Amino acid sequence: MDIFVGEDKFQTVGEPVSVGMELPHFKLIDAEGNKVKTADLLGKVTLISVVPNIETNICALQTKHFNEVIDKYNDINFITVSTNSVEEQTKWCAAEGVENMKMLSDKEESFGYAMNLFIEATAFDARSIFIIDADGQIVYRQIVEITGTEPDYADAQAKLEEILAK
């Protein structure tokens, strides 16, 4: 899939996973250095916010947005994934006052490759939002093709509301 960084065009490692597919197997690392696997996200609806680099403006805005809306929802996993190291994520969260959002590091690129979001030329995952049902099926996908733009938060939240209303 084509992803633009400025005027430069890059390719993800494959066609990203889509609605109707099962969440693939991957491993991420949490703030305590523990591995978080696909199976750890099952049992609850999960919103996965993927940002290329937490230390950039748009990524910060996206993470702060979801950090602010988490409290509106009960019993949902909200996670942000970036290729930043755990140390970079922890430092950023402390500096920005982000306490609700669970940050997970894809420094090992397992998630990016499994989801076909990784961009080898830039060494980061494409900006995106996924919603996964409690059984691990992808029920929403939004991939932002121009890295320097924010996702459509209202669209993602509307889908989340729709899923929760069922």
Secondary structure as the mmCIF struct_conf table of DSSP 4:
data_model
#
loop_
_struct_conf.conf_type_id
_struct_conf.id
_struct_conf.beg_label_comp_id
_struct_conf.beg_label_asym_id
_struct_conf.beg_label_seq_id
_struct_conf.end_label_comp_id
_struct_conf.end_label_asym_id
_struct_conf.end_label_seq_id
STRN STRN1 ASP A 2 VAL A 5
TURN_TY1_P TURN_TY1_P1 GLY A 6 GLU A 7
STRN STRN2 ASP A 8 GLN A 11
BEND BEND1 VAL A 13 GLY A 14
HELX_LH_PP_P HELX_LH_PP_P1 GLU A 15 VAL A 17
TURN_TY1_P TURN_TY1_P2 VAL A 19 GLY A 20
BEND BEND2 MET A 21 MET A 21
STRN STRN3 GLU A 22 GLU A 22
HELX_LH_PP_P HELX_LH_PP_P2 LEU A 23 HIS A 25
STRN STRN4 LYS A 27 ILE A 29
TURN_TY1_P TURN_TY1_P3 ALA A 31 GLU A 32
BEND BEND3 GLY A 33 GLY A 33
STRN STRN5 LYS A 35 LYS A 37
HELX_RH_3T_P HELX_RH_3T_P1 THR A 38 LEU A 41
TURN_TY1_P TURN_TY1_P4 LEU A 42 GLY A 43
BEND BEND4 LYS A 44 LYS A 44
STRN STRN6 VAL A 45 VAL A 50
BEND BEND5 PRO A 52 PRO A 52
TURN_TY1_P TURN_TY1_P5 ILE A 54 GLU A 55
BEND BEND6 THR A 56 THR A 56
HELX_RH_AL_P HELX_RH_AL_P1 ASN A 57 VAL A 69
HELX_RH_3T_P HELX_RH_3T_P2 ILE A 70 LYS A 72
BEND BEND7 ASN A 74 ASP A 75
STRN STRN7 ILE A 76 SER A 82
BEND BEND8 THR A 83 ASN A 84
HELX_RH_AL_P HELX_RH_AL_P2 VAL A 86 GLU A 96
TURN_TY1_P TURN_TY1_P6 GLY A 97 GLY A 97
BEND BEND9 ASN A 100 MET A 101
STRN STRN8 LYS A 102 SER A 105
TURN_TY1_P TURN_TY1_P7 LYS A 107 GLU A 108
HELX_RH_AL_P HELX_RH_AL_P3 SER A 110 ALA A 114
TURN_TY1_P TURN_TY1_P8 MET A 115 ASN A 116
STRN STRN9 PHE A 118 ILE A 119
TURN_TY1_P TURN_TY1_P9 GLU A 120 ALA A 123
STRN STRN10 PHE A 124 ASP A 125
HELX_LH_PP_P HELX_LH_PP_P3 ALA A 126 ARG A 127
STRN STRN11 SER A 128 ILE A 132
TURN_TY1_P TURN_TY1_P10 ALA A 134 ASP A 135
BEND BEND10 GLY A 136 GLY A 136
STRN STRN12 GLN A 137 GLN A 137
STRN STRN13 ILE A 138 ILE A 143
BEND BEND11 GLU A 145 GLU A 145
STRN STRN14 ILE A 146 ILE A 146
TURN_TY1_P TURN_TY1_P11 THR A 147 GLY A 148
BEND BEND12 THR A 149 THR A 149
HELX_RH_AL_P HELX_RH_AL_P4 TYR A 153 ALA A 165
#
